[in-house]
């Protein structure tokens, strides 16, 4: 039986060994996520950070006999997610992902450059010029309308030098897709996308040594980072023509449903729907990104974590809507099939998120590439289907680039 178990923060005791604090690595004040609990002060700090549950290693410290194992927790979450995924359809897509990828690459580069320019201007004391940002929001929206999977797939790839800028583009794009998925009107969607692009404007005032530190932040450095929502809000209030939605998203994207967020520690009832949505996409993008000190989660694993954390930190209904928006296996995900084939997800099934269309290109049985072909998992054997996704795979570990096959019709 696994030695890793999940416990509530109320069950933590001196003598236990923390395996994982079960939150985003920017959401807790400790230098490490795993350590021995040696005093009550550590436990109190965990609770004050809004951490309600954590994983302990019973092979290295005290046990809780009736606590579920990590495998039991994972199995329960996946069962719930599969039930949800098969129940509600995602929004329809207009053109295939390969046709949109070329334009999406240009949009990614242009939007990243724009955010970089905005941050530079803010550091020089200049106001944000909305007339430069608004057209980019419209361009991103048009790409999402054509096929949101293309730009979102490309935005999961970030390098350390452009992370801050690409993260803002990702949050803006995800918010636009999310707003469309829940049926918000075009004006609200545009304002939310603007808020997503500008949500981290306050990070322009964070020293580079802290913002780009290749490792865990100290408590003092974390306090500096926590100023950015308020700083960004102050900067944007000086922007002519800025609306209430971008201001709200900028100030409140780190608020949490249980009141443990910052800067205002708002309880869930006082957080707007769009700020709750921004919090979800902000964390999703952050935990799926590779950083120099932390390897990002696969998108499927990140969705499971958001689902798990929605018990306290996020609006559960909105997390479920977000999962339906991007898919249990988002476009661009490398998946292993029951047949022993590998493929890349290219399109969601409008009726069941567990049966997307996959482009098969590799056989694990023969350990070689095969002539690529489409497999629509919603169809039965003999009609273009007849297989099942077993799990997702890490492209880097297998030394396979699924984008190469995503880009061809």
N, C-alpha and C positions, 0 to 999 in steps of 0.2 A: 504493500500500500504506500502511496506517496507520502512523503514527510512534509510536503507543503500543504498548509491548510488555510482557509479563510476564516477570520474572526472579526467581530465588531471591535471598535476602539474601546468599548466598555469592558471587553474581556482581556485587554492587554495587561500584562503584569511584568514586574521586574523579574528577570530570569528568562524571558522569552527572547527568541531571535527573530527579528524582522527580516523576512525575505524580500518583501516588496510593499511599499506604502500604497500601492494601488491608486495612483493618481498621476497626472502628467508631471514630468520631471521639473517643470517650472512652477508647479503648484504646491511645493512643500519647502520648508525652511532648512532642511538638513543637507549636509554635504554629500551624503550617500542615501540610497534608497533601501539598503540592507545593513543592519547592524544589531548588536546585542543591546537589549534594553537593560540599563544598569541603574536607573533611578526614576522616581515618579515624575520628575521634571520633564523628562523626555516624553512620557505618556501624555502629560498635560499639553506640551507643545504640539503633539500630534493632533489632539482634540481641538486645540485652538486654531489649527490650520484648516479645520473643516474636513478632516479625514475621518470618515465614519467606519471604514472597514480596511483591513490590511491582511497580507499573507504572512504567515509565520512558518519557520522551518523547525519542525519538531525534533529533527535529528540533532539540532544544535542548541535547543532550549526547551522550555516548558511546553507542554501540550495542552490542548483543549479537546477532550475525548470525543465530544459529539460535533465538533466543527467539521464542515464539509472539506474534502480535499480539493486541490486546484482542478483536478480532472473532473470531479463531480460538478464543480461550479461551471467549468467550461462547457460540459455536456448539457447542463440545464439551460445555459444561455443560448447555445446553438439550437437547441430544440425550440425554444421560444422564438428565436429569430427566424427559423425555418417556417414555423407556423404563420408568423407575420408576413414573411416574404411571399408565401403562396396565396395570401388572402387579398392583397390590394395591388392593382397595377400601377406601374410608374408612368410618368408622362410620355407621350409618343415622341419619336424622333423623326426628323424630316428627311435627311440625306444620310448616306452611309459614312462611317467614321473616316474611311480612307480618303474620301472626297474632300473632307474638311481639314485634314491634318496640315496641309500646306499653308492654308490661310491661318490656321491656329498657331503655327510656329511663328509667323510674322507678328501676330497679335501678342503672343507671349513676350517677344523681344521688345516690341514697342511699348507695351504696358509696363514692363519692368523698368525700361529707361525713363518712362514718365514718372513713376513713383520715386526713382532715384533722384530725378530732377526736383521733385516736390520736396523731398527730404533735404536736399542741398540748399534750396531756397529758404526753408524754415531755419536751418542752421545759420544762415546769413541774416536772419531777422526779417525776411520778406514774407508777405502774406501768400496764402495758397490762392492760385488763380483758377477758379472753377471753369472758366472758358477753355482751359487746357485739359482739364480732367473729364468734363462731361462728355465730349465726343468719344473718349476711350470707353466709357461705361456703355455707350450705345453700340460701339463696335464689338465689345465683349458680349453684349446681349444678343446681337445678331448672330454671333458664332454659336452661342448656346442654343438659340432657336433652330439653327441649321442642324447641329449635332453637338450637344454639350459634352459628350464623351471625349471628343478630340482634344479640346483645350484643357479639360480637367486631367486627362491622362498625361499630357505634356507638362502640366504644372506640378505633377507629383515628382518631377525630376528637378532638383535644385542643387546648385553648387554653393559652397560656403560663402563665396564672395557676394553672391546675389541673393542669399537666403532672405534677408529682411524685405527686400523689394518684391521678390517672387511670392513670398508669403502673403503680402498685401494683395497681389494680383489674384492669388488662389482664393483668398477669403472673399474678395469681391465677386469672382466668378461663381464660387460655390453658393454665395448668397443669392445671386441672380437665378441660378438653377433651382435653388431651394424655394425661392419665392414663386417661381413658375409652377413648381410641383404642388404647392399648397393653394394655388389659384389666386394669388394676389394680383391686383391690377398693375398695368404697365407703369404708371407713375410711381407707385409705391416700390415696385421692383427696381426701377431706375434709381430711386433715392437710396434703397438698401445697397445696391451695387456701388454707389458713390461712397456710402459709409464704409463698405468693406475695403475699397481701395485706400481710403484715408484713415482707417481705424487705428493704425499704428503710427500716425504722424508724430505723436509725442515721443517716439523713440529717437527722433532727430536730436533731442536734447540729452539723450543718454550717452555718456562717454563711450567711445569706440572700445576701450579696454574692457568695459563691462558688457556692452552689447555683443561683442564678438569674442568673448572669453572662451577659449577652447576647453571648457570643463565646468564643473559645478560652481554656482555662485555662492559666495559667503552670504550670511544673513544681511550684512550691510549692503552688499551689491544687489541682493534681491529687493531690498527696500527701495533702492534707486530705480530698479526696473518697474516696480509697482507704481511709480509716479506717472508712468507714460499715459495711462488713460485720461487722468486729470489734466496733464500737460497738453495732450492732443486736443482735448475739449476746449481749453483756453485758447489755443492757437486758432482753432477753427471758428471760434466765436468772433474772431477778428476778420473772418473771410466774408466779403460781401456776397449776399445771395445764398449763403449756406442755409439749408433747411433743418428742421428739428430731427429728422430721422438720422442723417449722418452724425449729428451731434450726439444723439442718444446712443448710437452704436459705438461711437468712439469712446465715450465715457464709461459705458456699462458692459462692454464685451467680456469683462472678467468677473462680472457678478455671478453668483451661484444661487440656486433655488433655496438652499438652506441658510442663506445669509452670510456665508463664510467668504464671499468674494471681496473684491476691492474695485474702486476706491470707497464706495458708499455703503458697503455691506447691506445691500438691499435684500429683503426677503423676496421670495418668488412672486408674491402677489403684486409687488411694486416694480418688477422688472417687465419692460414691454416685451411683446411677442418678438419683435425684430431683434431686440438685444439678446433674447434667449436663443434665437436662431443664430445670431452672430457668435455667441459663446460656443455653440455646438460646432460650427464650421471652423472657428479659430483653433479649437483644440484638435479637431480631426486633422486639419492640415499640419499642425505642429507635430503631432505624434507620428504622422506618416512620413515626415521628412528626415532624411539622413543629415545628421550634424557631425562635426568633427569629433565630438565626444559621445555620440549616441546614435546607434543605427535605428532608423525609423521602422515602425511597424508596417506590415502589409496592410493594405486598405481593409481587407476583411477582418483582420484582427483588431484594427482600430475601431471599426463599427461595433464589434463585440464589446470592446472596452467602454465605448460611449453608452451602449445599452446597459452595461453593468453599473456605470457611474450615474446613470439617470435616476437611480433610486434617491440620490441626495442632491446632485449638483446641476442636473439638467432637467428640462421639462420632458417627461417620458413620452408624451404624445408627439412632441416635436422631434425627438430622437427617432421615433418610429417613422415619422414622415420623411426625415432625412435619409434613413436607410432605404426607403422606397424610392427616394429621389436618385441616389447614386447606385443602388443595387447592392445586393449582398456580395456579389463578385463584380466590382465596378469594371467598366470598359478599360481594357489594357491589362487586366489581371492575368497572370500566367497560371493556368489550372491543370491539375492532373486528373485524367479521366479514369473511370473504372476499368476501361479496356487497356490501360497502360499507355495511352497516348497523352501528349502534352499539347495544349493549345492556348490561344489568347482570346479572351472575351471581346467580341466586337459589337454586340448589340444586346440590350435587355429584351426579354420576352414581355410583351404588354400585359400578359395574364399571370405570370409567375416568375418572380425574380430568381428562382432556383433553376430555371431552364432557359438560360440565355443562348444566343447563337455564338458558337466558338469556332475559331479557325484552327484546325488541327494541322500541326506541321512536324511533329517529332514522335517517334516510337521508343518508349523506354525498353520494350522487349528486344528490339533489334539494335537499340542504342544508336539510332541514326535518324536523320531527317527524312521525312516522307513528302510526297507531292502535296502541297497545302490544299485542304478542302474544307468546306463549311459544314458544320454540324449543328443543326437546330435541335436543341435538346427538348423542345416542346413537341417534337414530332416522334412518332413511333419508329421502330426498326424497319428499314426498307423504304422509309419516306423522308430520308435526310436526318434521322435522329437515331435513337436507340442506344444511348450511352448516358453516363451520369458523372457529374463532378464529384470527386472524392475529397479533394483539398486544393488549396492554392499553393504555389511554389515560389521560392525566392529566385528570381532570374539571375542574380549575381552568383548565388551558390552553384547554380547549374551552368553558369557561363553562357546564358542564352539571352538574346535581346528580342523580347516579344514585339517591340515597336516595329521591328523590321517587317514583321508579318502583318501588323495592324495597318501599315501604310499602303499595302497593296490590295487592290479591289478583289 
